[in-house]
Amino acid sequence: MKPARVAAWSAAALALAAVFAAYQRPDLAVDLANRIWACF
């Protein structure tokens, strides 16, 4: 595989892992929603 393709797949896997990790802490999602809502 080309290095760019490997880097793209690695970045996608890292993003998916980050989303999975965020779902393990629901208070993080609530905190982010509250911070975004505070902007309005």
RAHU-V360039 format. One record per pair of residues at least 12 apart in sequence whose ideal C-beta (glycine too) atoms are under 6 Angstrom apart, sorted by sequence separation. I is the first residue (numbers start at 1). J is the second residue. If there is no record, write none. Layout:
# RAHU-V360039
i=I j=J
i=I j=J
This chain:
# RAHU-V360039
none
